[in-house]
Amino acid sequence: MKMEELIPYFDKKVVVYFTDGTSRYGILSGTESEENEEGEYTGRELLVLDVSKHSYMSFLPEEIKKVDIIER
């Protein structure tokens, strides 16, 4: 998916279906800048999914196949 398509899902509880066949649920909380192994910014934006109070995961928008809202 494209970043623009995902903006309406920010701050909502969602299920994210990835192109590799896996899925995760959480709150799509926004974006962060991608860094390479040297800690330099690559210029690409990653999406952030809060999966619990103290845990999150980030991924590229291209890795997402579909998003469903599960709670408003």
RAMOLIN-V605557 format. One record per backbone hydrogen bond with DSSP energy under -0.5 kcal/mol. CO is the residue of the C=O (numbers start at 0). NH is the residue of the N-H. Records with the same first field share a line. If there is no record, write none. Layout:
CO=NH ; NH
//
This chain:
1=4 ; 5
2=5 ; 6
5=8
6=9
8=11
11=13 ; 27
12=69 ; 70
13=25
14=16 ; 67
15=17 ; 23
16=64 ; 65
17=20
21=17
23=15
25=13 ; 27
26=28 ; 49
27=10
29=47
31=45
33=41 ; 42
35=38
39=35
43=33
45=31
46=58
47=28 ; 29 ; 49
48=50 ; 56
49=26
51=54
54=50 ; 51
56=48
58=46
59=62
60=63
62=18
65=16
67=14
70=12
//
